[in-house]
Amino acid sequence: MRLEINKLINNYYAFQHDFFEYLKNFFSSKSAKIYIISVFILNALIWFVAYIINFYNVKKEDITLHYNINFGTNLIGSSYQVYIIPITGLLLFIFNMIILYTSRNRDNRKFNQHIILSGSLIVNLFLLISISTIFIFNYY
């Protein structure tokens, strides 16, 4: 039993060393810094718009969450449901970072880094557009 605990502790420290070494190499890339800062700024804007939507809904009435050009409003819900959008963006970014970490030893690591981080940036941009349209439909 003592041997298994020591082995577990050694594996933990080896993972910790490997992970911090990966982060140091990852953040040495200027493009990775730009992508991550951009994704965090977009996600912060998404959180801010979600807060504003919730703040303007003083009476806690239902708001339009989805509008279709053919059928009009087809999803109505509470203003708290708008927080699903920034949570989705944040979870997707975390999931993409996990994918990048697991593919760290591949030959085309830089290419994967650009594709995955730019995909995360584009998704967060579309989420910002979608939450902005929710704000516009409900308050203008």
Protein Blocks (a to p, Z undefined) as FASTA:
>chain_A
ZZmmmmmmmmmmmmmmmmmmmmmmmmmpmklmmmmmmmmmmmmmmmmmmmmmmmmmmnop
acdfbdcfklopabdcdfklmmmmmmmmmmmmmmmmmmmmmmmmpmklmmmmmmmmmmmm
mmmmmmmmmmmmmmmmmmZZ
